[in-house]
Amino acid sequence: MSMLRSGSRRKLTLIAIMLVTLVGVPLIWSCATVNKIKAGHVKDEALAAGRGADTFPAADEDYFRDMDYGVTKDPEAVRKSLDPYLPGISAQEAVARAVKGRNNWIVWTGGNDYFWDKLSYKFSLGTIDLLKTISTHPSLEHGRPDRWYYYGIVNEPCFKKPGGPRKDRFDLWLDERVEGCGPDPFENEQKYPGVKTGARGKTVPVGSYYGYATGIVGLRLFPNPAFDEKAKAHWNAEKYYSDPQYYNDKNLVKPYRVGMTCGFCHVGPNPSNPPTDPENPTWANLNSNPGAQYFWVDRIFVWDPDDASYAYQLFHTSRPGALDTSFVSSDQINNPRTMNAIYNLPARLEMARRWGGEELKGGELDNKQFNDYVPPGTALTKFWDPATHHSHTPKVLKDGSDSVGSLGALNRVYINIGLFSEEWTLHFLPLVGGPKITPIKIADANRNSSYWKANEMQTPDLALFFLAASPPDLLKNAPGGASYLQADAATVTRGKEVFAQYCARCHSSKLPEKAYTDFFKAECNGPNYMSCWNDYWKWTKTPEFKSAIKSIVMAPDFADNNALTTDARVPVTLLETNVCSPLATNALAGDIWDNFSSSAYKSLPSVGTVKVQHPYTYEVSDYVMPGGGRGFTRPPSLASLWSTAPFLVNNSLGDFYWTGSVPDRMKSFDDSIDKLLWPEKREGNMTVQTLSGKTHPGWIDRTPNQTYLTAYSGFLPGAYNALKGVIRHLHPNVVNEQGDIQIGPIPTGTPINLISNIDLSKEKQVIGLLWDIKKDLDKLPTNATDEQARDIFRPLVPKLLEVSKCRDFVVNKGHYFGTDFLPDSEGEPGLSNADKRALIAFLKTL
């Protein structure tokens, strides 16, 4: 899955350093020193309680059997899907393994409730509180009745709005189970006994290791082991919802912790069988693989949104359905990306097998491979060569960094949402990142985490589930879908011809054989990649390629078992899209995900020089992209394209409609595809200069009003609170009357990423910059106007750009293929309007 965004981390980046500057609390550096001492020597909560991995078997109830087109209701169909990979598998075993895999995806949290609780009270300073996100208290304004509309998260069937405070949940306003639905089998604490530690079994139940259902798919509720008698005596649910003096307190212990599953970010409404009422779907209306396309990150992870909060505004740069996977292990680059759909996995595996392998070394070799779980010589063993240490991996992450094998890629996701956070968060400052980040080692997880080892045992079945349950959602099968497929046969045929000429080279796993033998080979994965890519791209313009690919595309079965992507790493110099996503650093050598990316990825060369525009003057300048893995984007699959708009890596292209109905999906598709193929139709608050010399409207995310970085004093260290009166006297523009830190005002119209992308590795420059900010803030009068704030802020812009980790601010540019916005060097004229319409007619059929 892809995990979460970077809202609070930016707030904390400046607040933490400001505390260093103003108060003399060496927060960042002292924490980093302590972390180095502890890393590799801490046990997870399960192992510390004496629980081994074998005590966490995967749940076997087929509770979600109506989901995913009811795939597990047809054992023979599941057997046929898995037989190519596990010859001779029985229908009974095939279904059993698929069921366990899906249960892992939807209800297994791997102990990450520990992480999300700590994130709330310690690292996000109260900004994030999932216990409030799952509540329906009157003071919260939103809850179960409009949860899909407001949050974009899926209401679990068999639940209803609470009638009031629940006595069985310490008076919290949590969803109630509908009578007649029967129990949630995963709550069975006799079959799935939870980890007994702290207050569990004393003031709170032990519960199940799957927790309790919350009424939201993908979020589970766990008794808090820290909720002892003292915490219970202090607990007041009404104040928790309505009294800031009570809930803005780092010492408040809540009776429950909330855990997150992969399904939270990936389960969505079935495009071909959408719910009549999106707030009340049935299981048959849900699929495990579309991705959370309607997920509002700002509303989910800022429980009390405030337009004047910089943290909220930063979260708000994530369009619905997009989030930053480096949300917690921050790389100081704001990277909202769409949550990946998982379609046609068999085709992607077959394509990966034919791709040249990527060499693994060192800690990368500690990743599990299919060979560890399946009989020798069977199909799944073809993705790992133990002799050469080469892995063949479908690339699901946008930057193509998930290159250590399918199981390693899956297992990394669980850490990213909090599994073994006892160790993971010791390698960086959560939500801040830090000047120095170190890799989490799989070897340490194997030694010290029972949850990790249990997860390793379960992910093979998860992979098998998606091999059996990842077909595309076709428009022709959707209610009323045929009415959108009205183009005549000749138009669709012309669209296929256009697709062959312009699109298939990046958006088809069915390619001429020469593509795999001459270009996508092992020698190309690493330092030689750009040479191989350039040769491939040049070849795709030749009559040889065009003739061969046309024959492939025009075949009646072209779209069958086609991944509709090459999974190749495409250089951003060609795409001209925003460079912040391909500049992500987490998977580089020595960074947090070092063990989860291949040595081949880490040795990729620079893609060259890109053009970026100044966020105020819009002057164009050169930026040389660094190598070592950065600079590339994996083409998205076009499977079910009609249902996946808005477009581009960050969902910035096209209008958003919230219902998930077929008409609304098609309205979004029509608007998005028009803006893709006619760039002049894109929305803008500035003008984009393209390599072709042509211009089109572009969008820079800016603060809509005066904005502040705020940290409530109840969450700050005791040393600060002891001195806050003195600090307020010295710095009244930094500390408000309540003693809360409030840095600002950041003037209206400030590019949000100008602040979010501060590179903490440039320590001396950053500290100098923060000192300048502090001095300038002291000069501002109380209730400063925007113009006064701009006068202070304007001289800081060059310094902010100097320490920026990504200087590209335009979010909706690029991908000009098929248009006349490509540079002359590409030698490809833009399509006529008629050909664009024909292409669109064909794309609707995928």
Secondary structure, DSSP 8 states (H G I E B T S, - for coil): ------HHHHHHHHHHHHHHHHH---HHHHHHHHHHHHTT----HHHHTT--GGGS------TTTTSGGGGGG-HHHHHHHHTTTSTT--HHHHHHHHHHHHHHHHH--TTTHHHHHHIIIIISTTS--HHHHTB--GGGS-SGGGHHHHH---B-TTEE--SS-BGGGTTB-B-EE-TTS---GGG-TTTSB----TTBTTTB---BTT-EE-SBTTEEEEE-TT--HHHHHH--HHHHHH-HHHHS-TT---SEEEEE-GGGGT-EE-TTS--SSTTS--GGGEESSS--TT--HHHHH-SS--TTBHHHHHHHTS-TTEEETTSSS--SS--EEE------HHHHHHHHHHS--EE--GGGGGS--GGGTS-TTSGGGGGEETTTTEE-----STTS---S-HHHHHHHHHHHTTTTHHHHTTSSBTTTB-S------HHHHHHH-HHHHHHHHHHHHHHHHHHHS-----GGGSTTGGGG----HHHHHHHHHHHHHHTTTTS-S---HHIIIIISSGGGSSTTHHHHHHHHHHHTTSHHHHHHHHHHHHSTTTTTT--SS----EEHHHH---STGGG--TTSTTSTTGGGS-HHHHT-----EEEEE-TTT--EEEEE---SS-SEE-----TTGGGS-SBSTTS-BS---SS--HHHHHHHHHHHHHHHH-GGGS--SEEEE-TTS-EEEE-B-B-SS-EEEEE-GGGS-HHHHHHHHHHHHH-TTTB-TTS-EEEEEE-TT-BHHHHHTB-TT-HHHHHHHHHHHHHHHHHS-TT--HHHHHHHHGGGHHHHHHTBS----BSS----TTSTTS-GGG------HHHHHHHHHHHTT-
